[in-house]
Amino acid sequence: MVSWVCSYFQHLTQTLLLELIIYEAIAGIGASIGIPIFTVAAQNAVTKRDLGVVTSSTMYFRFIGGVIGLAVLGVIVNMTLKLNLQYNQSH
């Protein structure tokens, strides 16, 4: 999937593949730094009694966000592929 995204955006914007890899690495590092910070911040905002609830809730909503994001990206990829196939068949 990552290689497809790299090749697709490289084709659209004529950027270097190394540049795209660097951008993706920066985004991945930023996300991996943010995940534990949000969890700890949520845990510090509640009492000890509700610690398990808030921890599981943050994980639940993180997974739900991933599912929705994956569904949206899947629609975009499928529609782009369909339009490109139709364009290539007509020309």
C-alpha positions as CSV (number, residue, x, y, z in Angstrom):
1,M,0.0,0.0,0.0
2,V,2.7,2.4,0.9
3,S,4.6,1.8,-2.3
4,W,1.4,2.4,-4.3
5,V,0.9,5.7,-2.5
6,C,4.5,6.7,-3.1
7,S,4.3,5.9,-6.8
8,Y,0.9,7.5,-7.3
9,F,1.9,10.8,-5.7
10,Q,5.2,10.7,-7.4
11,H,3.4,10.5,-10.7
12,L,1.0,13.4,-9.8
13,T,3.5,15.8,-8.4
14,Q,6.7,14.7,-10.1
15,T,8.5,14.6,-6.7
16,L,11.4,12.4,-5.9
17,L,10.7,9.0,-4.3
18,L,13.3,9.7,-1.6
19,E,11.4,12.9,-0.8
20,L,8.1,11.0,-0.4
21,I,9.8,8.5,1.9
22,I,11.2,11.2,4.1
23,Y,7.8,12.8,4.4
24,E,6.2,9.5,5.3
25,A,8.9,8.8,7.9
26,I,8.3,12.2,9.5
27,A,4.6,11.6,9.6
28,G,5.1,8.2,11.1
29,I,7.5,9.4,13.8
30,G,5.1,12.2,14.7
31,A,2.2,9.9,15.0
32,S,4.1,7.4,17.1
33,I,5.3,10.2,19.5
34,G,1.7,11.5,19.8
35,I,0.0,8.2,20.7
36,P,1.5,7.7,24.2
37,I,1.2,11.4,25.0
38,F,-2.6,11.4,24.3
39,T,-3.1,8.3,26.3
40,V,-1.1,9.6,29.3
41,A,-2.9,13.0,29.1
42,A,-6.3,11.2,29.2
43,Q,-5.2,9.0,32.1
44,N,-4.1,12.1,34.1
45,A,-7.4,13.8,33.5
46,V,-9.5,11.2,35.4
47,T,-9.6,9.7,38.8
48,K,-7.9,6.4,39.6
49,R,-11.3,4.7,39.6
50,D,-11.9,5.6,36.0
51,L,-8.4,4.8,34.7
52,G,-9.3,1.6,32.9
53,V,-12.4,3.2,31.3
54,V,-10.4,6.1,29.9
55,T,-7.6,3.9,28.7
56,S,-9.9,1.5,26.8
57,S,-11.9,4.4,25.4
58,T,-8.9,6.1,23.9
59,M,-7.8,2.8,22.3
60,Y,-11.4,2.2,21.1
61,F,-11.7,5.6,19.5
62,R,-8.2,5.3,18.0
63,F,-9.2,2.0,16.3
64,I,-12.5,3.4,15.1
65,G,-10.7,6.4,13.6
66,G,-8.4,3.9,11.8
67,V,-11.3,1.9,10.5
68,I,-13.0,5.0,9.2
69,G,-9.8,6.4,7.7
70,L,-9.1,3.1,6.0
71,A,-12.6,3.0,4.5
72,V,-12.3,6.5,3.2
73,L,-8.9,5.7,1.7
74,G,-10.2,2.5,0.1
75,V,-13.0,4.5,-1.6
76,I,-10.5,7.0,-2.9
77,V,-8.2,4.3,-4.2
78,N,-11.0,2.4,-5.8
79,M,-12.5,5.4,-7.5
80,T,-9.1,6.6,-8.7
81,L,-8.3,3.2,-10.1
82,K,-11.7,2.9,-11.8
83,L,-11.4,6.4,-13.4
84,N,-7.8,5.7,-14.6
85,L,-8.9,2.3,-16.1
86,Q,-11.8,4.0,-17.9
87,Y,-9.6,6.7,-19.2
88,N,-6.9,4.3,-20.4
89,Q,-9.4,2.1,-22.1
90,S,-10.9,5.0,-24.0
91,H,-7.5,6.3,-25.3
